[in-house]
Amino acid sequence: QKEVEQNSGPLSVPEGAIASLNCTYSDRGSQSFFWYRQYSGKSPELIMSIYSNGDKEDGRFTAQLNKASQYVSLLIRDSQPSDSATYLCAARNTGGFKTIFGAGTRLFVKA
Amino acid sequence: DAGVTQSPTHLIKTRGQQVTLRCSPKSGHDTVSWYQQALGQGPQFIFQYYEEEERQRGNFPDRFSGHQFPNYSSELNVNALLLGDSALYLCASSSGGVTYEQYFGPGTRLTVT
C-alpha cells in the first residue's frame, strides 16, 4: 500500500514563529508533491507544488523535497493566527494519475 | 476566472438510495478527479476522468461510477448507499499536462441515514 504519512498534531506555535510541517512517502516512483491547506468545514486549497530536490519558496511558504530520504516539508515563516488550519501533503507518481494524500497535520498559531 | 463548482452543497439520503453529484471544472481545465474525505482523514481518490473516459480508479466498489461530458463537467453516482458513504465528496480539476496541479471545488457534504 503506497502511503503518505504525516504527524497528525496538533502542532502549536506562537504568532510570528516558524511552523515546520513534515511528510514522508513510501512510493519511490513519486515525482510530484503538493501541500494543501484546509480550514475546518472547507475544501483543500493548493499552497505549493514541488517536483525537484531542494527548496521552493513562495512568500512566507517554503517547500523542501528530499527524494533520497522520501521526505517533504513545508515551512511557514512569520506564522499568523489565520494560518491555523489542517495542512495536507500529497504525492503523485510519474505516469500515474492518482494523487495520494496524507491525513493532515493540524496547526494552531497562538496570538 | 470561474473556479471549480460543485452541486449540491449538502445532501441527506437514506440507506439504499442513489445519489448524483455534479462538478464543473475550472476554466481551461479538462481533467476531473473525484475524492471522498471522511472526517479527520485526507481525501481518498475515487477516480479521474479525461476525454470523457475513466483514466484511473482508486480502491472503491463499483457502486461508485462517474461520467464526463463534452464540456468537461462531470458527475459522480453512488448506488445502494451505505451509512459509511457519509463524507465530504470533493471534485478537483486540472489540465492534462505535466504539472497535474489540482484545484478543489467546495465539496458536497453527503449524509446517509
Interface residues (C-beta under 8 A of the other chain):
Chain A: V4 S32 F34 Y36 K42 S43 P44 E45 L46 S49 Y51 L88 A90 R92 G96 F97 K98 T99 I100 F101 G102 A103 G104
Chain B: S33 Y35 G40 Q41 G42 P43 Q44 F45 Q48 Y50 R55 Q56 G58 L88 L90 T99 Y100 E101 Q102 Y103 F104 G105 P106 G107
